[in-house]
Amino acid sequence: MASSAYINLMEKSKQKTITLEGVKELLHYYKDITSKTGKQLGWEYSQAAFPYEIKEKPEGKGVWFYLKGTEDRYRMILIGVGTQDTNSSEDEPPLSYIQVTLHDQSTHGDKGKANELCKFLAKKLDAQLTLFTGSIMYYYKR
């Protein structure tokens, strides 16, 4: 059965909204910094840190994309964006969230990488992270 984690942008987050392209940019940044770590260590860490290709289907254009595993122990992670309906003020845009979903085909390796990516994204955005287990981690100043 599929399960999801949520990265909720809050009032005190670095930004209030995020697009799918913004999430992709953060994932490319993650790949870049892990490859630099690998160069310092003298091995190809970037492939081990991010063993996925970013894929997008026409029906999910602008709403969701998926990470397709490039190794046997990694299969698929779905990532989408949306907005929360919690703002009572009409002059402020609604806050965004990122949903990270493990598909029925996802492996334990996918779950580990998804947790790692969720923590990275939440920390970069100063957001609130609700993990797959329901635990909440706060990365914004309260």
Residue pairs with C-beta under 8 A, 6 or more apart in sequence:
1 104
2 101
2 102
2 103
2 104
2 106
3 101
3 102
3 132
4 99
4 100
4 101
4 102
4 132
5 99
5 100
5 101
5 114
5 115
5 118
5 129
5 130
5 131
5 132
6 97
6 98
6 99
6 100
6 129
6 130
7 97
7 98
7 100
7 118
7 121
7 122
7 125
7 127
7 128
7 129
8 84
8 95
8 97
8 127
8 128
8 129
8 130
9 15
9 16
9 17
9 18
9 95
9 96
9 97
9 125
9 127
10 95
10 126
10 127
10 128
10 140
11 95
12 126
12 140
12 141
12 142
13 95
13 125
13 126
13 127
13 140
14 124
14 125
14 126
15 125
16 92
16 93
16 95
16 96
17 83
17 93
17 94
17 95
17 96
18 81
18 96
18 98
18 125
19 81
20 62
20 63
20 64
20 65
20 80
20 81
23 79
23 81
23 98
23 121
24 54
24 65
26 120
26 121
26 124
26 125
27 50
27 54
27 67
27 117
29 124
30 49
30 50
30 117
30 120
31 46
31 49
31 50
34 45
34 46
34 49
34 50
35 45
35 46
37 45
37 46
37 49
38 44
38 45
38 46
38 49
47 70
50 113
51 69
51 70
51 71
51 74
51 113
52 67
52 68
52 69
52 70
52 74
52 77
52 113
53 67
53 68
53 70
54 65
54 67
55 65
55 66
55 67
55 68
56 65
56 66
57 65
57 66
60 66
60 80
63 80
63 81
63 82
64 78
64 79
64 80
64 81
65 78
65 79
65 80
66 76
66 77
66 78
66 79
66 103
67 76
67 77
67 78
67 79
68 75
68 76
69 75
69 76
69 107
69 109
69 110
73 107
73 108
73 109
74 107
74 109
74 110
74 113
75 103
75 105
75 106
75 107
75 110
76 103
76 105
76 106
76 110
77 100
77 101
77 102
77 103
77 106
77 110
77 113
77 114
77 117
78 99
78 100
78 101
78 102
78 103
79 98
79 99
79 100
79 101
80 98
80 99
80 101
81 96
81 97
81 98
81 99
82 96
82 97
82 99
83 93
83 94
83 95
83 96
83 97
84 94
84 95
84 96
84 97
85 94
86 94
86 95
87 93
87 94
87 95
98 121
100 114
100 117
100 118
102 110
102 111
102 114
102 132
106 114
111 132
114 132
115 131
115 132
118 129
118 131
119 129
119 137
121 127
122 128
122 129
122 137
122 139
123 139
125 139
126 139
126 140
126 141
127 139
127 140
128 136
128 137
128 138
128 139
128 140
129 136
129 137
129 138
129 139
130 136
131 137
